[in-house]
């Protein structure tokens, strides 16, 4: 009985740890390029063929934004980079981006 209780505790702990990790930086999408306009953000991101603008969410905390992937790309095509426009109305002033920036050459490995 003790073993079963301990195993259930370990599984619950591991599950809660992975859930909190997903709410952190695990789903931040690597960005290959970014452009800001008055009403949107244009992102150069990696896709396997099924990524759309609806696959992402932009989260803003004061002057910091994060681009979070909310839907996976489960197509089986070779990865490529593509531009996507996401609606975003930024307040005037400097913004920092929390996501990691990568070069195109990192996809070719």
N, C-alpha and C positions, 0 to 999 in steps of 0.2 A: 504494500500500500504506500509506503514511504517513497519507493522508487517511482511509482506512477505519479504521485504528487510532485515529486522533484522534476520529473520529465515534463509535466504539464507547465510547471513554473518556468523551466528553461525555454520551452517553446514560446510561451507568452512573452517572456523577456526578449527573446530574439526577434519576435514579430514586432513588438513595440519599438525596438531599436531600429529595425529596418524601416518602419513607417516614419519615424522621426527623421531618419536620414533622407528619405525621399522628399520630405518637406523642406529640407535644407538645400544644399547645392548640388545634389546628385542629378536633378533634372534640368540644371542650367545647360542650355544648348551651346556648344562651341560655335563661335561666329567667325566667318571668314571675311566679312566686310559689313559695313553699316553706313547708311545715309539717313539723315534726318530731314524731313520736310515740315511744313507747317501743320499738316494733318496726319502724317504717317511716319513710320520708320520702315525703311527698306533694308532688309537683311539678306546677306549672302550666307546661306546655310547648306549643310549636307543633306542630301535626300537619296533615297533608294527608289524613288518614283512615285510614292504615295503621300508625300508631305505637302500640305497646303497651309495657307495662312491660319486656318482653324486648328492646326496642330500646335499652335503656340499661344501663350498668354504673356502679356507684358505686365510686370508688376513694378510699381513705383513706390519707393519709400523716400520721401523728401527729394533730394537731388540725385538719387541712385535708382537705376532701373535694372531689372533682371528679365531676361527672355527665357521663359520656362516652357519646355515641351510638355504638353498635356495629352497628346495622342501619339502613339508610336507609329513608326513607318515600317510596316511589315512586308513591303514589297521585296522581291528577291533579286532585283536588279543591282548592278554594280553602283556603288556610291558615286555621286557627282554633286557639284555645288550649283545652286540656283538662287535667284533673287526672289524674295517674297515681300509683298507690301502688307504691313500690319497697321491698322488705324491707331493713331496715338497723337494726342494733343498735349504737347509739352508746354510747361510754363517757361517764360523767358529766363535765361540764365544757364549756367553750366550744368551739365549732367554727367554722371559717371556711370559706366556700364559694368555690372558685376560679372558678366560672363567672361569666359576665357576666349581670347582671340587666337586663331590659328592661320597658318598660311595654306595656300592651295596645295603646295607640294606634300603636305602631311597626309593628304588623301591618296596619293599615288604609291604609298608604301604597302 
